């Protein structure tokens, strides 16, 4: 471990407020696969196995919490709440709050040219890897406390703003409730070869274009357009 890595890990340990027995686990949790490409001479491991473990621990803790605290809710509603808590956008937000994203070990190319969406994805995965590292180093109870403190805390906002619903469903509900109109979506453009197409879709109320969304499928583009429309109409908190 280099001096810089040692300093980074000490700072991150302080930020997480968890004293690790084996700091190398945390170092592995913040090491992206791309970093290994530029440091082949070092004996390093990336964080994907820890991410796999942390994902399972996170899902169990969240499931257990929802099962015990929402005894009146059916399985379907619990599933939607869990999905909202463990989704990438939420984990990325938490990773930024904990400054995990600032300590990530990435290749220069990834660090300099990676898109915001790509960085958010990497940060979300790193949060799961950190949970995996905590579980291995400190056990289930400490991992559980970490998840309750940093992830379950988002639940009141998720419920208040109905973020457990997908954007298209929520936009339709709000449009019908407020305006008596059902949104419709129209393909504006598409580009790229068949195996790698890119779609831009518009979300409309009657004939009025409210927002545009882009994605690698029409469905993804529609969801993004709906989310932007919700924000533009101020029908959900940003």
The 8 nearest C-alpha neighbors of each residue, nearest first, counted from 0:
[[1, 4, 5, 2, 3, 23, 26, 41],
 [2, 0, 4, 3, 5, 6, 7, 8],
 [1, 3, 5, 4, 6, 0, 7, 8],
 [4, 2, 6, 1, 5, 7, 0, 8],
 [5, 3, 7, 1, 2, 6, 0, 8],
 [6, 4, 2, 8, 3, 7, 1, 9],
 [7, 5, 3, 9, 4, 8, 2, 10],
 [8, 6, 4, 10, 5, 9, 3, 11],
 [7, 9, 11, 5, 10, 6, 12, 4],
 [10, 8, 12, 6, 7, 11, 5, 13],
 [9, 11, 7, 13, 8, 12, 14, 6],
 [10, 12, 14, 8, 13, 9, 15, 7],
 [13, 11, 9, 15, 14, 10, 17, 16],
 [12, 14, 16, 10, 11, 15, 9, 17],
 [13, 15, 11, 12, 16, 10, 97, 98],
 [14, 16, 12, 17, 13, 11, 97, 18],
 [17, 15, 13, 14, 12, 18, 11, 145],
 [18, 16, 15, 12, 19, 13, 14, 133],
 [19, 17, 12, 16, 20, 13, 15, 22],
 [20, 18, 21, 22, 17, 136, 137, 12],
 [19, 21, 22, 136, 18, 137, 23, 24],
 [22, 20, 19, 23, 24, 136, 25, 18],
 [21, 23, 25, 24, 19, 20, 26, 8],
 [22, 24, 26, 25, 21, 27, 0, 28],
 [25, 23, 27, 22, 26, 132, 21, 28],
 [24, 26, 28, 22, 27, 23, 132, 129],
 [27, 25, 23, 28, 24, 29, 22, 30],
 [26, 28, 24, 30, 25, 46, 29, 45],
 [27, 29, 46, 25, 128, 129, 26, 30],
 [30, 28, 103, 27, 26, 125, 104, 31],
 [31, 29, 104, 45, 27, 46, 28, 103],
 [32, 30, 45, 33, 105, 34, 104, 46],
 [31, 33, 45, 34, 35, 30, 46, 36],
 [34, 32, 106, 31, 35, 36, 105, 109],
 [35, 33, 106, 105, 36, 32, 31, 37],
 [34, 36, 38, 37, 33, 32, 39, 43],
 [37, 35, 34, 33, 38, 39, 106, 32],
 [36, 38, 35, 34, 39, 106, 33, 107],
 [39, 37, 35, 40, 36, 41, 34, 43],
 [38, 40, 41, 35, 36, 37, 42, 43],
 [39, 41, 38, 42, 37, 43, 35, 36],
 [42, 40, 39, 38, 43, 35, 44, 37],
 [41, 43, 40, 44, 39, 38, 35, 0],
 [44, 42, 41, 45, 35, 27, 39, 38],
 [43, 45, 27, 46, 42, 30, 35, 32],
 [46, 44, 30, 32, 31, 27, 47, 43],
 [45, 47, 28, 49, 27, 30, 48, 128],
 [46, 48, 50, 49, 45, 51, 128, 32],
 [49, 47, 51, 50, 46, 52, 128, 45],
 [50, 48, 128, 131, 52, 46, 51, 47],
 [128, 49, 51, 127, 47, 53, 48, 52],
 [52, 50, 48, 54, 49, 53, 47, 55],
 [53, 51, 49, 131, 55, 50, 54, 56],
 [131, 52, 54, 127, 130, 50, 56, 128],
 [53, 55, 57, 51, 127, 52, 56, 50],
 [54, 56, 58, 52, 53, 57, 59, 51],
 [57, 55, 53, 59, 58, 54, 60, 52],
 [58, 56, 54, 60, 55, 59, 53, 61],
 [57, 59, 55, 61, 56, 60, 62, 54],
 [58, 60, 62, 56, 57, 61, 63, 55],
 [61, 59, 63, 57, 62, 58, 143, 64],
 [62, 60, 64, 58, 63, 59, 57, 65],
 [63, 61, 59, 65, 64, 60, 58, 66],
 [62, 64, 66, 60, 61, 65, 59, 67],
 [63, 65, 61, 67, 62, 66, 68, 60],
 [64, 66, 68, 62, 67, 63, 69, 61],
 [65, 67, 63, 64, 68, 69, 62, 70],
 [68, 66, 64, 65, 69, 70, 63, 62],
 [67, 69, 65, 66, 70, 64, 63, 71],
 [70, 68, 71, 65, 72, 66, 67, 77],
 [69, 71, 72, 68, 67, 66, 73, 65],
 [70, 72, 69, 73, 68, 66, 74, 67],
 [71, 73, 70, 69, 76, 77, 74, 75],
 [74, 72, 75, 76, 77, 71, 70, 69],
 [73, 75, 77, 76, 78, 72, 79, 66],
 [74, 76, 78, 77, 73, 79, 72, 80],
 [77, 75, 79, 78, 74, 73, 72, 80],
 [76, 78, 74, 80, 79, 75, 81, 73],
 [77, 79, 75, 81, 76, 80, 74, 82],
 [80, 78, 82, 76, 163, 81, 77, 83],
 [81, 79, 77, 83, 163, 82, 78, 76],
 [80, 82, 78, 84, 83, 79, 77, 85],
 [81, 83, 79, 85, 80, 84, 86, 78],
 [84, 82, 163, 80, 86, 81, 85, 79],
 [85, 83, 81, 82, 86, 89, 80, 150],
 [84, 86, 82, 83, 81, 90, 87, 89],
 [87, 85, 83, 89, 88, 82, 84, 90],
 [86, 88, 90, 123, 89, 91, 120, 85],
 [89, 87, 91, 90, 86, 92, 119, 123],
 [88, 90, 92, 91, 87, 86, 93, 84],
 [89, 91, 123, 93, 87, 92, 88, 94],
 [90, 92, 123, 94, 88, 122, 119, 93],
 [93, 91, 89, 95, 90, 94, 88, 96],
 [92, 94, 96, 90, 95, 91, 97, 89],
 [95, 93, 91, 99, 97, 92, 96, 126],
 [94, 96, 98, 92, 93, 97, 100, 99],
 [95, 97, 93, 98, 94, 92, 99, 91],
 [96, 98, 94, 95, 99, 93, 14, 15],
 [99, 97, 95, 100, 101, 96, 94, 102],
 [98, 100, 94, 101, 102, 97, 95, 103],
 [99, 101, 98, 103, 102, 122, 95, 94],
 [102, 100, 98, 99, 103, 95, 104, 97],
 [101, 103, 99, 100, 104, 7, 29, 98],
 [104, 102, 29, 100, 101, 105, 30, 99],
 [103, 105, 30, 29, 31, 34, 102, 106],
 [106, 104, 34, 31, 33, 110, 103, 109],
 [105, 107, 34, 33, 109, 108, 110, 37],
 [108, 106, 110, 109, 111, 105, 34, 112],
 [107, 109, 111, 106, 110, 112, 113, 105],
 [110, 108, 113, 106, 112, 107, 111, 105],
 [109, 111, 107, 108, 105, 113, 112, 106],
 [112, 110, 108, 109, 107, 113, 106, 114],
 [111, 113, 109, 108, 110, 114, 107, 115],
 [112, 114, 109, 110, 117, 111, 118, 115],
 [115, 113, 117, 116, 118, 112, 109, 119],
 [114, 116, 118, 117, 119, 113, 120, 112],
 [115, 117, 119, 114, 118, 120, 113, 121],
 [116, 118, 114, 120, 115, 119, 113, 121],
 [119, 117, 121, 115, 120, 116, 122, 114],
 [120, 118, 122, 116, 91, 121, 117, 115],
 [119, 121, 117, 123, 118, 122, 116, 124],
 [120, 122, 118, 124, 119, 123, 125, 117],
 [123, 121, 125, 119, 91, 124, 120, 100],
 [124, 122, 91, 90, 120, 126, 87, 125],
 [123, 125, 121, 127, 122, 126, 50, 128],
 [124, 126, 128, 122, 127, 123, 29, 129],
 [127, 125, 129, 123, 128, 124, 94, 130],
 [126, 128, 53, 50, 130, 124, 125, 54],
 [50, 127, 129, 49, 125, 28, 131, 130],
 [130, 128, 132, 126, 28, 131, 127, 125],
 [131, 129, 53, 127, 133, 128, 132, 134],
 [53, 130, 132, 128, 49, 134, 52, 129],
 [131, 133, 129, 135, 130, 134, 24, 25],
 [134, 132, 130, 136, 131, 137, 135, 142],
 [133, 135, 138, 131, 142, 132, 139, 137],
 [136, 134, 132, 133, 138, 137, 131, 139],
 [135, 137, 133, 134, 132, 138, 20, 19],
 [138, 136, 134, 133, 135, 141, 139, 142],
 [139, 137, 134, 140, 135, 141, 136, 142],
 [138, 140, 142, 134, 141, 143, 137, 56],
 [139, 141, 143, 142, 138, 144, 137, 134],
 [140, 142, 144, 143, 139, 138, 137, 145],
 [143, 141, 139, 145, 134, 140, 144, 133],
 [142, 144, 140, 146, 141, 145, 139, 60],
 [145, 143, 141, 147, 146, 142, 148, 140],
 [146, 144, 142, 148, 143, 147, 149, 141],
 [145, 147, 150, 143, 149, 148, 144, 142],
 [148, 146, 151, 144, 145, 150, 149, 143],
 [149, 147, 145, 146, 144, 152, 150, 151],
 [148, 150, 146, 147, 152, 145, 151, 93],
 [151, 149, 146, 152, 147, 153, 148, 84],
 [150, 152, 147, 153, 154, 149, 146, 148],
 [151, 153, 150, 154, 149, 148, 147, 155],
 [154, 152, 151, 156, 155, 150, 157, 84],
 [153, 155, 157, 152, 156, 151, 158, 84],
 [156, 154, 158, 157, 153, 159, 152, 160],
 [157, 155, 159, 158, 154, 153, 160, 162],
 [158, 156, 162, 154, 155, 160, 161, 159],
 [157, 159, 161, 155, 156, 160, 154, 162],
 [160, 158, 156, 161, 157, 155, 162, 154],
 [159, 161, 162, 157, 158, 156, 235, 236],
 [162, 160, 158, 163, 159, 157, 164, 169],
 [163, 161, 157, 164, 160, 158, 83, 165],
 [162, 164, 83, 80, 161, 79, 157, 165],
 [165, 163, 162, 161, 169, 166, 168, 79],
 [164, 166, 168, 167, 169, 163, 162, 222],
 [167, 165, 169, 226, 225, 168, 222, 170],
 [168, 166, 170, 225, 169, 222, 165, 171],
 [169, 167, 171, 166, 170, 165, 172, 164],
 [168, 170, 172, 166, 171, 167, 164, 173],
 [171, 169, 167, 173, 172, 168, 166, 174],
 [170, 172, 174, 168, 169, 173, 181, 182],
 [173, 171, 169, 175, 170, 174, 176, 168],
 [172, 174, 176, 170, 175, 171, 177, 169],
 [175, 173, 171, 178, 177, 176, 180, 172],
 [174, 176, 179, 180, 172, 173, 178, 177],
 [175, 177, 173, 174, 179, 178, 172, 180],
 [176, 178, 174, 175, 173, 179, 180, 172],
 [179, 177, 180, 174, 175, 176, 173, 181],
 [178, 180, 175, 176, 177, 174, 181, 173],
 [179, 181, 175, 178, 174, 182, 204, 205],
 [180, 182, 175, 171, 174, 183, 204, 179],
 [183, 181, 204, 203, 171, 180, 202, 184],
 [182, 184, 203, 202, 181, 204, 185, 205],
 [185, 183, 202, 201, 203, 200, 221, 186],
 [184, 186, 201, 200, 187, 183, 202, 203],
 [185, 187, 200, 188, 199, 201, 184, 198],
 [188, 186, 200, 199, 185, 201, 189, 198],
 [189, 187, 199, 186, 198, 190, 200, 197],
 [190, 188, 198, 197, 199, 196, 191, 187],
 [191, 189, 197, 196, 198, 188, 192, 195],
 [190, 192, 196, 195, 197, 193, 189, 194],
 [193, 191, 195, 194, 196, 190, 197, 189],
 [192, 194, 195, 196, 191, 190, 197, 189],
 [193, 195, 192, 196, 191, 197, 215, 190],
 [196, 194, 192, 193, 191, 197, 215, 190],
 [197, 195, 191, 192, 190, 193, 215, 194],
 [196, 198, 215, 190, 189, 214, 191, 195],
 [199, 197, 189, 214, 213, 217, 188, 215],
 [200, 198, 213, 188, 187, 212, 189, 220],
 [201, 199, 186, 187, 212, 211, 185, 220],
 [200, 202, 211, 185, 184, 210, 203, 187],
 [201, 203, 184, 210, 209, 224, 208, 183],
 [204, 202, 208, 183, 207, 209, 182, 205],
 [203, 205, 182, 207, 206, 183, 180, 208],
 [204, 206, 207, 203, 182, 180, 183, 181],
 [207, 205, 204, 203, 208, 183, 209, 182],
 [208, 206, 203, 204, 205, 209, 202, 210],
 [207, 209, 203, 210, 202, 201, 206, 204],
 [210, 208, 203, 202, 228, 207, 204, 211],
 [211, 209, 228, 202, 224, 201, 208, 227],
 [212, 210, 201, 224, 200, 202, 199, 213],
 [211, 213, 224, 220, 223, 200, 199, 221],
 [212, 214, 220, 199, 198, 200, 223, 211],
 [215, 213, 220, 219, 216, 198, 197, 199],
 [214, 216, 197, 196, 198, 219, 217, 220],
 [217, 215, 219, 218, 214, 198, 220, 197],
 [216, 218, 220, 219, 198, 221, 214, 215],
 [219, 217, 221, 216, 220, 222, 214, 215],
 [220, 218, 222, 216, 214, 221, 217, 223],
 [219, 221, 213, 214, 212, 217, 223, 218],
 [222, 220, 224, 218, 219, 223, 200, 225],
 [223, 221, 225, 219, 224, 220, 167, 166],
 [222, 224, 212, 226, 220, 225, 221, 227],
 [223, 225, 212, 211, 221, 227, 222, 226],
 [226, 224, 228, 222, 167, 223, 227, 166],
 [227, 225, 223, 229, 166, 228, 224, 222],
 [226, 228, 230, 224, 225, 229, 231, 210],
 [227, 229, 225, 231, 210, 230, 226, 209],
 [230, 228, 234, 226, 232, 227, 231, 233],
 [229, 231, 233, 227, 228, 232, 235, 234],
 [230, 232, 228, 233, 229, 227, 209, 234],
 [231, 233, 229, 234, 230, 228, 235, 209],
 [234, 232, 230, 231, 235, 229, 236, 237],
 [235, 233, 229, 232, 230, 236, 173, 231],
 [236, 234, 233, 160, 229, 230, 237, 232],
 [235, 237, 160, 233, 234, 230, 229, 156],
 [236, 230, 235, 233, 229, 234, 231, 227]]
